[in-house]
């Protein structure tokens, strides 16, 4: 091999090693979150774990806590989550009416809404008019299944 090719190969190898060591998304979900993500885990706790995961750019853990459809379209799971401060997640759930929802959401027997508030570094807030207004819709097929986040937004 010519000397300049050896240098280029060495630089490429070092760059690949350095990129692998830098904050690349984990392909393995957090085992502690997976262990506690059971049917008895309250929906609010699922939202808290999700927000922690997206703040840590942990796409694998966020996906475990989401329906496949939500995980596929959630920009926060693509590393675009703003830094959040003053996060508060309600311990109270309210039934969520799926009448006007997508067929994917209607496929679940149970749906609830969990409210959250926060201040984001991009200037947005999880509030509407000062009142809690950011909601997460969680779904499951039965009481024997863990809650999964299916939607997020004002509401």
C-alpha positions in Angstrom: 0.0 0.0 0.0 1.3 3.5 -0.8 2.1 5.7 2.2 -0.7 8.2 1.6 -3.2 5.4 1.4 -2.0 4.0 4.7 -2.5 7.5 6.3 -6.0 7.8 4.8 -7.0 4.3 6.0 -5.6 5.1 9.5 -7.5 8.4 9.6 -10.7 6.7 8.5 -10.3 4.0 11.2 -9.7 6.6 13.9 -12.6 8.7 12.8 -14.9 5.7 12.9 -13.7 4.8 16.4 -14.2 8.3 17.6 -17.7 8.6 16.2 -18.6 5.3 17.7 -17.5 6.5 21.1 -19.4 9.8 20.9 -23.0 10.1 21.9 -24.5 7.9 19.2 -28.0 6.6 20.0 -28.1 3.4 22.0 -29.5 0.4 20.2 -30.4 -1.2 23.5 -33.2 0.1 25.8 -32.4 1.0 29.4 -32.9 -2.3 31.3 -34.2 -0.5 34.4 -37.0 1.2 32.3 -37.8 -2.1 30.5 -38.1 -3.9 33.9 -40.5 -1.4 35.3 -42.6 -1.0 32.1 -45.3 -3.5 33.1 -49.1 -3.4 33.2 -49.1 -2.0 36.8 -46.9 1.0 35.9 -49.0 4.1 36.0 -49.4 6.0 32.7 -47.8 9.1 34.2 -44.7 7.2 35.0 -44.5 6.0 31.4 -44.6 9.6 30.3 -41.8 10.5 32.8 -39.6 7.7 31.5 -40.3 8.7 27.9 -39.3 12.4 28.6 -36.2 11.2 30.4 -35.3 9.0 27.4 -35.7 11.7 24.8 -33.7 14.1 26.9 -30.9 11.5 27.0 -31.2 10.9 23.2 -32.1 7.3 24.1 -34.2 6.4 21.1 -34.3 2.7 22.0 -35.9 3.3 25.4 -38.3 5.9 24.0 -39.4 3.4 21.4 -40.1 0.7 24.0 -42.5 3.1 25.6 -44.3 4.0 22.4 -46.6 2.4 19.9 -44.7 1.6 16.7 -46.7 4.3 14.8 -45.8 7.0 17.3 -42.2 6.0 17.5 -41.9 6.2 13.7 -43.2 9.7 13.4 -42.0 11.2 16.7 -39.3 13.9 15.9 -38.2 13.9 19.6 -37.2 10.3 19.1 -35.0 11.4 16.2 -32.8 13.5 18.5 -34.8 16.7 17.9 -36.1 17.1 21.5 -35.4 20.5 23.0 -33.9 20.6 26.5 -36.7 20.6 29.0 -36.8 22.2 32.4 -39.4 22.4 35.1 -41.0 19.1 33.8 -44.2 18.1 35.7 -46.2 15.1 34.7 -49.7 14.7 36.2 -50.4 11.5 38.2 -54.1 11.9 37.1 -55.3 10.3 33.9 -58.5 11.1 32.0 -60.2 8.9 29.6 -59.4 9.7 25.9 -62.2 9.5 23.4 -60.9 7.8 20.2 -64.0 8.5 18.2 -62.2 10.9 15.8 -58.9 9.2 16.0 -56.9 7.2 13.5 -57.8 3.5 13.0 -54.4 2.6 14.7 -55.5 4.4 17.9 -59.0 2.9 17.7 -57.5 -0.6 17.7 -56.7 -0.3 21.4 -59.4 -1.0 24.0 -58.1 1.6 26.5 -56.9 5.1 25.9 -56.1 7.8 28.5 -54.7 11.3 28.4 -51.8 12.4 30.7 -51.1 16.1 31.1 -47.5 17.5 31.3 -46.0 20.9 31.7 -42.5 22.0 30.9 -40.3 24.9 29.7 -38.2 24.1 26.7 -34.9 25.8 25.7 -36.4 26.5 22.2 -38.9 28.9 23.8 -41.9 26.7 23.7 -43.8 25.5 26.7 -46.0 22.6 27.5 -48.8 24.9 28.5 -51.8 26.7 26.9 -52.7 30.0 28.4 -50.7 29.2 31.5 -52.8 26.1 32.1 -51.5 22.6 31.6 -52.2 21.9 28.0 -49.7 19.4 26.7 -51.0 15.9 26.6 -49.8 12.4 25.9 -52.3 9.8 24.8 -51.4 6.3 26.1 -53.1 3.2 25.0 -53.2 -0.5 25.8 -55.3 -3.5 24.7 -56.1 -4.7 28.3 -55.3 -4.3 32.0 -52.6 -7.0 31.5 -50.6 -4.8 29.0 -48.3 -1.9 29.8 -49.3 1.6 28.7 -47.7 2.9 25.4 -47.6 6.5 24.2 -49.6 6.8 21.0 -49.8 10.5 20.5 -48.6 13.8 21.9 -49.7 17.4 21.5 -52.1 20.0 22.8 -55.2 18.7 24.4 
